[in-house]
Amino acid sequence: MTDDTMQRYRIEQKLGTGGMGIVYRATDTHLDRAVAIKVLDETLLKDASHAAIVREARAASALNHPHICTVHEVTELDGRPCIVMEHVDGRSLADAIPPEGLPADLAVHYGRQIAEALAHAHDRGVIHRDLKSANVMVTDDGRVKVLDFGLARRLRESQRGVVTEVGPSPGAADDSVGGTLPYMSPDVLAGHPPSAADDLWSLGVLLYEMASGELPFRGATRFQLATAIQRDAPAPIPGRVSPGLRSVILRCLARDGGTRYEHAHEVRAALEAAHADVPAASNRAPSLRLRPAAIAALAIVGVGLALTLAASRQTVSTAAPPASVLAAAPVAVAVLPFANPGHDPDLDYLTDGMAETVISSLARVPGKLKVISLSAVRPYRGQTVDAKTVGQALDVAAVVYGSIVQRDDVVSVVVELVSTKDQSRMWGETYVKGHRDLMAVQQDISTRISTALRLRLSGDEQQALHSQYPANTEALQLYLKGQYHWYRFTPEDYRRSLAYFQQAIQRDGTYALAHAGVARVLSSLTYEGLLPPSTYREVEKAASTALSLDGTLGAAHEALAQFKFAYEWKWTDAEREFQRALELSPRDEAVRAYYGVFLRTQRRWDEAVGVMKQALALNPLSAETTKALGATYFWAGRHDLAIAHYEKALALDPTLPQ
């Protein structure tokens, strides 16, 4: 290795030799941790690009999931790439499967974890291409780790026939097609480009192998085996395998790709459902104590652009919401801004926008749900934070995570609902749609969340979930862009926001939210002196139009209150509108803060401070609301508290206008 590498890693023993190279156990002397180092075979590099292999390994290192072995570093040994990976004690799944197969609950338990790993990788554009029992490891506490994500892909594109191996595995690579033959899909054998669907086929082979102890396709020669995979049905599944697991296996192994599962998320969900029909006698906590021979431990080694998701949070799947979540009424839920893992500027408006539409939709059933406002969850934008932490900070029982990636004209959206008590996954879905279908996606998300939480919605409540959406899909996209710029709180963004809202109204004149958006922006521009006071007449017109279309819009009542307060000076009417806005949008920080400003102008100091504190409680990390509370203390003559809150506001946001 390079001098720096040799100084950092102390090689301790050789773990094995496989198709990709030699694996060593080592100690990272800088961090005092055990690692495994895979030195790639130089024969693989004759035709492959060194830079391409390193790039592929680094892409794989971006995968961060509890069921994927982590790549720590890519370095070199005599010009050959070396991959430094996490080291975990355990053994390969190939060694863990007894001749008669695993108990049903273990097969489902391991299968769910493997499906989670595939879902995480596929969402990030990484396919495995050599998923097999020898490339899956099981730790001593029953956790699965999938090895070599992404590494085999680049090599096989240059060296057909090379197989990633940590130890011996059944079947050898075909001379013209990459992979391990018993696990290859018919599509790969037919010469089709590899895809995530091929990994799902391999997962089906793995599930069959775990459930029965055998492989689903057999042949005396490699030619006969390849023919069987392409032509025959899988061998009969033993009768002891539960109907639910049997159904999952057969769908994974469907010869028609159109009837196979489309996403690994679907396989995971199906396995969660299959867990329910596992015989009670074997429905126990998983353990590695399967056979006496199982005690021998082997060192294991392990080793993005569709979507990030939820996988940055380490969650454990479950088939149903925990009782602790279902017991609360209403259930408190936080919908975090969606992630934009590709950093696509064209999708920035959707990261907040999709979250906001889901929040607004769910908030329309206040008797069943308490939904945290967008302003309160915006501080989590772009952050990786687990559900338990969010639950403690926002006092919620469940968190909705989302991720968005665009490829050409197709948008992929991954969403999941996670319990804050035990971080179990309560529901999840992957949508691959065009922009014109995003409104239907957002509607479905709201419906599926209410179903996952087992809310018993009346017919009117079910209709209310979707009542905010316009008739025109393009109008929704323009509205979301308007909201994105509205929340940036700069004069230029206010003007861009206004333009988008007006365009949305041109597409759909009955879109109440767009009219409310126009009212709010015009009110802000006028309040800040960027438009003449007479503009408040336009505020009144837009707000009144919005309320004539939908009288339940708190934002429209708040804009109308601003008109009566700042232009007409009708204090009683203004306060009535503010209070109505708060009734309709009790968790809207902006509405409450504006009401606090109104009370301040009325010199009702104690009430103003109380309302401002309520607004800040909705979003403790809001620099703007902290500053507004400081101003209220200042005008109330409580200068020490004013200074303290001004200092806190600047600590939260040093760029805040002073």
N, C-alpha and C positions, 0 to 999 in steps of 0.2 A: 504494500500500500504506500501512499505518499507518506513523507515523514510526519506530517501533521496527523494523518489518520493513524499511523502506528503509535504515535504518542498518546492519542486519545483512547484507542480501543486495545484492550489486552485480550488476545485470542486465547481461549482456554481449551476448547476441544472441537473436533470435527463432528457435526451432527449427521451428515449424510450427503450423498451425491445424487443429483437428479438430472433431468433433461436440460435444465437451465443452468446448472452449475453446482458449486459446492457450497454447503451451508455450514457456518461455524457458530459456536456459542462464544460470546465475548462479553467483556465488561467495559462499559462506558466509564472511563476513569474521571471524566469531568463531572458527570451527574451521578456517579456511583450506582449504576443500574445495569442489570443484565440485558443484553441485546443479542440478536442473531444477525449475522452478516452473510448475505448471499453474494458470492463472487460469480458473475456470469461467465459461462464457458466461452473461451475466445473463439471457438469454432462457430458460435452463433453470430459472431460479429463480422464475418468475412464479407457478407453482402449487406448486412443491416447497417443503417446509419447510427453511429455512436450517439450523435446528438439526439436522434429520434428516440432511441432507447431511453436515454436519460430523461428526455421530455415526457415520455410515457410513464416512467417510474415516478417522476415528480407529480404528474397528474394524478396517479394513484395515491400519492401521499396526501392529496387534498381530501381523500375520503376519511371522514371522522365518524365512526360508528362503533358501538360496543360489540358488534358481531363481525367486524372486519379488522384483521390484524393491521396495525399501523406502521407506515413507513416513516422512520425518523429522519433519514438522510440518504442522499445519493452521493457516493464518493468514488474513488478509483483505486485499482490495484494494477500496477504495470500497464496502465492505459485501458484496463477493462473496468466497466461499471461495477461498483459494489453497492448493494442496497442494504442499509442498516435498518432493521425492523425490530418491533417489540418482541420480547421473549416471554412465552407463557408456558407454564408446566401443564401438560395434558397429553392427549394422544389423538391420533387421527380417527375420524369417524369410521374409516375402513376397518380399523382394529377394534372399534367399539361394537360393531354389529356382529352378533353371534350368528351361527348358521341358521337358526330358526327365525331370525329377525328380532328387532327391539320390541319391548312392550309398547302397546299402542300409544300410551300417553307420552312416552319418550320420543317416539317417531313424530308425533304431532308437535311436541315441544321443540325439538331440534329443527323440524321443518319450518316452523313459524320464525325461528331466529334466522335461518338461512334466507327465507323469503324477505325478512326485514333488511338483511344485508344487501340482497340483490336490488330491492326497491331503492335503497339509499344510493347505490352505485349507478343504477339505471337513470335515476333522476338527475344525475350529474354527468351523463353521457358516457359512462364507463361500463363496458360489458366484459364478462369474465372469459368466456370461450373455452374454458377447460374446467368447468365445475364438475367435481366428482368426489367420492367419499375420501380419497387420499388428499384432497385439497381442502378438506373441512376438518377442523380440529375441535376437540371437546375438552374444556378445562376441567379441573378436579371438582369444581362446584356446579358442573352441568351447563356451562355457557358455551355457545358455539363461536368459533372464530373461522372466518373464511379467508383462505390464503390467496396470494398472487393476483389480486384484481388488477387488470389492465396490463400487467407485465408481459403476459404471453401474446397479447394482441399484436404489438409492434413486431415482435420477433417472428411470429408466424407469417406475417405479411412478407417477410424477407426470407424466412427459412421454413418452407412447408414441411410438415412432418415432425417438427420439434414439439415435445410435450413438456409442460411444466410438471415436474415431479418432486416431491419431498422424499418419497420412498417408493417402493414398488406399488403399482396399482394394476388392476385387471385391465387388459387390453393395451395395445400399443397404438401409436399414432399411424394413421393411414399415410402413405407416402405422398399423397397429393392434397390432403385436406388436414388442416390443423385441428388438434383436439385429441381426446382419448376415445377411441371408437365406440365402446359400449354406451357412452353418454352423448354421442353426437346426434343431432336432430336430422330428420330426413332432408330438411331444407339445406343444411350444410353439406350433406353427402351429395345432394343434387347440384352443388356448386353455386347456390345463392349467396349473396353477401351476408355476412354474419349480422345478427341483430339481437336485441334483448329477448325476443321470442325463443331463440335457441337456448339461452340460459334457463328459460322456464321449462323447456323440454328436459334439459339436464336435471333440473330440480325434480321433475316428475320421475326420472330414473332414480334419483337419490331417494325419494319418498318410497318408491316401490322397493328399493334395496333395503331401506330401513325397516319397512313393514314386513318383508318376507325373508330377508337374508339372501336373496338372489337378485339377479338382474333380469329385466323384463324381456330382453331380446337375446337370443342365443344362436350360436353357429359354430361348427367345427373349425372353420377357417375364417379369416378376416373377410373374405369375399362373401361367405354365407351369412356372417353376422351383419355386414353392411346391407345385404339383400333383405334380411329379415327386418331390419330397422325401417327400410324404405317401403316394404311390401306388406308385412304381417302385422297382425294385432299383437299387443303384448301378451306374454304367457298369462294364464289365469291367475288372478290374485287369490291367495289363500282365503278360505272362508272365515278365518278368525279376524280378518281385517274389518274394522267397522265400516258401515255403509258411507258415512261421511268422508272418511279418509279415502276409501275406495273411489268415491266420486271425484275427489280432488286429483288423485293420481291419474285417473283415466282422462280427465279434462286436460291436464298438463301434457299427456301423451297423445292427444287427439292428432290424427294425421293431417286433418284439415286445419291449417293455421288460423282460419277464421273462427273456428269453434274453440280454439285454445284460449287460455287466459291472455288478456292483452297486457296486463301490468302485474308486476310482482306484488303490488299492494293488494290486488284482487286475490292472489293465492294466499297471502297472509290472512286476509279476512275470511276466506273459505276455510282455512285451517283453524282459525279461531272458532268458527261455527262447528267444525268437525269435532273440536275438543268436547263439545257438549254430549256427543253420543259415544264417547270412550267409556267402556265398562267401568263402573264405580270401583271395582276391585283394583284397577290399575290407575285410577285417577288420583295419583299421589304426587308428592313433591319429587321432581326428577333428581336422580342421583347417578353417579358413575359406578356405583357398586353393583354392576351387572353380573359379572362372573369373577372368579378368583383371579383369572389372568388379567382382569382389567386393572389390577392394582399397579402393574408396571407403568411407570410414567415416562413419556417421551417429551423431549423439548420440542416446542413447535415454533414455527416461524410464520409470520404473516406479512403478508402484505394483504369531467364532470360536467356535456353541458345541457342538461335539461332542466333540473330544478333543485333547489335546496330546500330543504324543508325542515322540517321537523326533526330530521335526523341529526342535526347539530345538538338536539336535546336527546339524552339517552333515556328512551322510554321503553317500557315493557308492555307488550300487547296483552289485552284482555278482551273477552267476548262481550262484556256488558259493563255499564257504568257501575262504579262502586255504590253500595247502599248509602254511604255518607254523602254522595253527591245527590242521589235521588231524594234523600230525606228532606233537604232544604227546600222551602217554597217561599218566595221565588228563589231559583238557583242563580247564583252570581257567576257571570261569565266575562272573560276578557278576550277580545279579538285583537291580536297584535298586528301591527303593520306587516304586510306580506314581504317576504325577502325577494331580492332581485339579484340572485347569485351571479348572473352574467354581467352585472353592472351596465345594463342596457338603458341609456338615458331615455329611450322611447317608452320604457315601461315604468319610469319613476312615478308617473301619475297613478299607476295602478296599484303600487305597493300600499299607499294609504287609501286609495279610492275603493279598492275591493273590500278592504277591512271596514271602511266607513259604511258602505252599502249594506254589508252584513250586520254591522252594529245597528244601523238605523232600522233594518228589517226586524231584527230580534227585539229591539226596544219597543216594538209595537205590541208586544204582549207583556206589559209590565207586571201583570198579576202572576205570571209564571217565571219571568226572567228579570234579573237585574243585570244590565249590560253596562260595562265600563265605557265611558266616552272615548272618542278617538284622541282628544287632547291628552287624556291621562295615559294612554298607551303609546303615544308617539315617541316618548323618550326611549322606548325599546326598539325603535326603528334601526335596522342594521346591526342589532346586537344578537349575540347567542346567549340565551338565558333559559334555564330549565323551568318547568311548570311550577315546581314547588316554590322557587324564589318569587315568581310572579304572584303566586297565590298568597304568599305572606305579605308582599308589598301592597297588593290591591284588594286583599280579602275576597278572593274569588275561589270557587270550587272547581272551575275548569277553564282551560286556556285553549284558544283556537290559534293554530300556527298555519301559515300559508307560504307558498313560494311560487314565483312566476318566471318562466323562461319563454322567449320567443325564438322561433326558427322559421324564417321566411314568413309565410302568412299564417302559421300555426302557433298558437299559444298553449303552453303546458302549465297547468295549475295543479299544485299538490296541496291538499288541505288535510289537517287532522285535528281532532279534539282530544285533549289530554287532561286527565284528572290531576289536580294539584296535590292531592293527598298522597298518592303512591306513584304518580307519574305514569300510570297505566294509560294505554291508548284506547280511547272509548269509541272512536270512529275515525276513518280516514278514507280519502278518495283521490284519484288522479284523473284530471280532465285534460284531454288533448283536443282543442277546439280552435275554430277560427274566431277572429275578433267579433264577428256578428253573433256568435253563440255565447259570448261572455255574460250577457244578461241572464240567459237561462242557467248558466253555471252558478252565478251568484244566488239566484232564486233557489237552486237545488241545494246549495250549501246551507242556506238558512233552514230549509225544510229538513235536511238530513241531521243538522245539529239538534233541532227540536225533537226529532225522532230518537236520536242517540241518548238524549237526556230524559227520554220517556215522558215528555210533556203531553198532557192530554188537552189538546187544543180544540176549542169549539170550531164550528164552521166559520164563524166570523173572525176568530183569531187566526185561523189558517189563511183566510183571505187577507187579513191585515198584514201578514208576513210579506206579501208580494204587492201590496197596494201602492208602494212608493215608486214602482218601476214605470218608466214611460212606455208608450206604444212603439217608439222608434229606438232601435238599438244604438244607432249612431248618436242620438241625443244623450243617451247614458254615457257614452265615451266622452263626449264634449263636456258634460256636467262633471265627470270625474276629473278631467283636466282643469276645469274651473276651480274645483275644490282644492286640487293640488296647489295651485298658485295662490288661492285665498289664504291657505295656512302658512305661506311664506312671509306674510305680513310686511311687504315692502310696497311702496307706491307703484313701481313698475309691475310687480306681480298682481296687485289689485286690478290694474288696468287689463292685464292679460286674462285674469280671472273673469272680469266683466265681459270681455269679448267672447270667451268660451261659453258662458252662461247664455248670452244673447244668441249665439249660434245654436245652442241646444234648443232654445225656444223656437227658433226658425224651423228646426226639424220637427218639433212637436210642441205646438202652442199650448197643449193641456198639461205640460210637465210642471207640476206644482213646485217641485224642489228647485228647478232652474229659475223660476220666478222669485222664489225665496232667496236664491243665491244672488240674483240681481239686486234685490232689496238690501241685502246685507252688505254687499260690496259698495253700493252707492252710499249707504249710511256711513260706512267706514271712511270712504274718501271725503265725504262732506264733513264728518266729525273732525277729521284731521286737517281740515282747511284746504284740501286739494281740489274741492269743487265748491261752487257758491252755495250759500244756505238754501237757495230756491230749489236745489236738487232734492231736498227732502220731499217735495211734492212727487217726484218720480219714485222715491222710496215708498211713499204711501201707496202709489198706484201699483207698484210691483208686489208689495206685501199683501195688499187687498186682493189682487188677482190670485196670488198663491193660496190665500185662505179661502177664496171662493171655490178653488179646485180641491183643496184639502184643508179643512179647518183644524187638523191635528198637528200642524207644523209649528213647533215651538220657535224655530228660527224666524218664521214669518211674523209671529206675534211679537218677538223681540225687536224686529226691525220696525214694526208699527209703533211699538213703545218708544223707540228712539225718535221717530217722527213727532209723536205727540209731546215728548219731553223736550227735544232740542229745537223744534221749529214752532209748534203750536203753544208750547208752555202750558199744556193742560196736564198738570201734575197728577190729578186723580185718575184721569184716563190712561196716562202713561203707566202709572203703578199697576192698574188693573191689567194692562197688557203684559207687563213684566211678570206678574204673578201667574197669569194664564200660561205664559211661555214656560215658567218653571214647573207648573203642573204637568205640562205635556213633555217637557225635557228636563226632568229633575237632575240628571247627571251631566247636563251640558255646562261645562265650566264657564264658557264665554257668556252664556245667558245670565248666570248667577253673578259673574264679575261685573257685567254691565248694570245689573240691578244694584249692585253695591255702589257703583259710581253714581247712579241716580240718587240713592239714599244719602250719599256724601254731599251732593249738591243741595239736598234738603236739610243739611246740618243735623241729620239724625245719626250722630256719630256712633253710638253703641250698636244700633241696628246695622249700620254700614260695615263696621268692623266684623260683626257676627256673620253677615252674608259673605264678605270677602274671605273670612276664615273657612266658610263652607266651600267656597269656590276652590280655595287652595287645597282643602282636604280631598277634593276630587282629583287633583293633580299636584301632589306635593313637589314635583320637580319642575313646575312651571315658573320660569324666571319672570314672565310678564305678570302673572297673577301675584307672585311674591312682591314685585315692584308696586303693583296696584294696592296691595295691602299696606305696604310701607307708606304710600302716598296718603292713604286713608288715616293712618296713625299720625302723619304729619299735620294734616288739616284738623285733626282732632286735638292737636297740641301735645301729643305723646311722642316727643321727638326722639327719646331714647329707643323706643320700639321702631320708630320710622327708620332710624339709622341702621339698626340691626337688620331689618328686612331689606333695606337697600343693599347692604353689604352681602347678604345672602343671595339676593337676586344677581348681583355681579359675579358671585362665586359660581352660580349655576350657569350663567351666560356672560362672559367677560365682554362680549360684543354688544350687549344690551345698550340702547341709547340712554344716556344719563340725563 
